[in-house]
Amino acid sequence: MKIIILGAPGAGKGTVAKLLCDFDGSIQISTGDILRAAVRAETELGKKAKGYMDRGDLVPDSLIMDIMEARLQEPDCDKGFILDGFPRTINQAEGLKELIKKLNINLDFVVNLEVPRDVILDRLTTRRTCSNPECQEIYNIKSKPPTADGKCEKCGSPVIQRDDETEEAITYRLETYNEKTAPLIGFYESEGSLKNFASVDSKETVEAIKKEL
């Protein structure tokens, strides 16, 4: 499959993408992951991105598109890929449209995950993350708790609540999403490639997406 997954913070993009990858061997690609990989590999593009990231600046869209172009041409993308949280803006969507045309890639469709606001708030305020930067396993104190003493089951490091997962921070993230990223729904709707899926139960969401493939 070759799809894009859109959705607000806490909509379940990462979980749904992982389950879909398990289904057919497609690769999950997020902007953050490919930026960090390029920096670690010290590629020319990675070195340029690192300069922006070290200064705390946003990496320009043109550089992100160059890194995305290189990533989509790697052999593991031949089986399929899922773009998780990319594009984030109309400008990036326009750039991606030109890129996939250039690379002769045909997208199946664009998934839009629809989740009620109260569900998002509950998901994110109960989320916990392993503090080990090499692990970063995600937990939820309701549905997937860490050990009884608050440790990661994989590596034994303490789990923490991230600063951007307090209710105040989540409210701000949702406002930012609605301002900058939600317009992508209209963009892909006008392109005729958008499909909406309820995302309250991730397994049910994945089954619904699989039926559309």
N, C-alpha and C positions, 0 to 999 in steps of 0.2 A: 504494500500500500504506500501511497505517497499523499500525505495529508498535512494540513495545518490545524493546530488546535488553538482556539481562542477561548478566553474566559477570564473572569475577574480573579484577583488573588484569592486563593482558597477554593476555587471552583473545582479543583481536582485534576488539573491539566497533567501534572507529573504522574499521578497515580494511574489515570486513564492511559496515558502514553506508555507507561511501563507494561500494563496488562496487554495492550495492543502489540507491543514488541514481542512479548512472550508468545502471542498468538501466531505470528507469521515471520518472526526474525527481522522485522524492520528495525532501523536504528533511531533512537530518540536523540534529537538534536535541539539543544537550547543555546541561545546566544551566549549566556554566561559560561557554559561548558566549553564552547569552541574558542572563546576569547582566552579563558584560562589555559586551555590546551596549547594554543598558539604561543602564549607567553612562556609556558613551561618548555616548549620545544625550541624556543628562541629563534623562530622563523623571522624573516624580515618583517612580515606583517605583525607578528607577535611583538617584536621589539617596538614597532610604532605604537601598537595598542598599549603596551606597558607604560609608555611615556605619558599617555593621557590618564591611565588608571592611577599611576603613582601620584599625579597631580590632583587626583580627585575629580578630573573632568570627565564628561561623557565622551565615549569613543564615537567619532563622527560616523554618520550613516555610510559614507563612501567607503570607509575602512572596514566597517562591519560587513558590507556587501562583498568586499574583496575576500574577506576571511570566509564568508558563507559560500562564495563561489568555489574556493579551494576545497572546503569541506564536502560539498555536494558532489565533487568529482572523485572523492576517495572511494576505493573498491567496495567498502562495506555498505555504501549507499545503493549499490546495485539491486539489493533485495527489497529496498524500499526505505522510506524515512518518515519520521513524524516530527514536524517543526513545532516545538513546545515553547509557547510564549514569544514567538517571532512570526511575523513582524509585530512591532508595537505601535507603529505610527503609520499614517497614510503614506508618508514619504518612503518609509521602508517597504510598504506593500507595493508601491509603484516600482521601486527598485527590484524587488523580488519577482514581480511580474515580468520585467525585462530579462532578469537573470534566467528564470526557468525556460523562457522562450529561447534564449541564447543557447542553453544547454540541452534543448529538445526534451525537456522533462514535462510530462503530463500529470498534473495533480488530479487525484480522484475527486476530492472536494475539501471544503473548509468546514471543520467542526466548530460549532459555537456551543459551549457548555453553559447552560442556564441554571443558576442556583439562587434561591431566595437569600436576601441579605442576612436574615437571622441565622441561617445555616452556615454562611461564610464566617460570621462573627464567632459562632460556637466552635467551628472547626479550627480557626486560627488561634483563638485565645486558649484552646486546650492543646495546641501543638507544642511539642518539645523537640529539641534538636541535640544530637550528640555534640559535645563541646570539642571533640577531637577533630581538627581540620582535615585529617586524612580519612575520617569516617563519615561524619555528618549524617548518620542514620536518623530518620524522622520517626517520631513517636507521637501518640495522642493519649492523654491521660484517661480518656474514656474508652476508645476503641482499640488502641494498641499501646498499652502502658509500658514504660521501661521497668527495670527491676524495682522491687519494693523500696530499696534505698536510693532510687533515682539515678541508677547507672544504666549505661548502654549495654544491651545484651550482646552486642557484637564485639566491642572492644573494652568495655568496663569503665569508660570515661563518664564523668557526670553529664547528665542531660540538662539543658538550659532552655529558658524561654527567651527567644530572640527579642531584641529591642523593637523590631518592627512588627511584633506580633502581640503587642498590648492593644486594648480596645481603641485607644486614642490613635495609635499608629496605624491600625487597620482601617479606621475611618478615613484617615488621610490618604492611604493607599487606594482605597476604593474611589475616593473623589478624583485622584490623579488618573486612575483607570478610566473613569467615566469621561473625563475631559480629553485624554489623549488617545486611549486605545479603543474604547467602545465605538468610535466612529468607523472602525474597521468592519464592524458588522454591516453597516450600510454599504461600505465599499464592496465587500464580497457578495452582498445581496444583489447589488446592481450588476455584478459580474455573472450572476446566476450560479455561483459555486457554493453558496452557504447552506449548511444544514444545521438546524437547531436540535439539541438533545438535552433533556432534563438530566441533571447530574447530582442527584441526591444520593443514589446508591451507585458506586463506581462500576460494580460488576454488571448491573442492569444497563448502565450507560454503554459499556463496552459491547455487550450483546446487541444493543440497538445499532451501534456504529458498524459492527460486523455484518449485520443484515443489509446495510446500505452499500457495502463494498461489492 
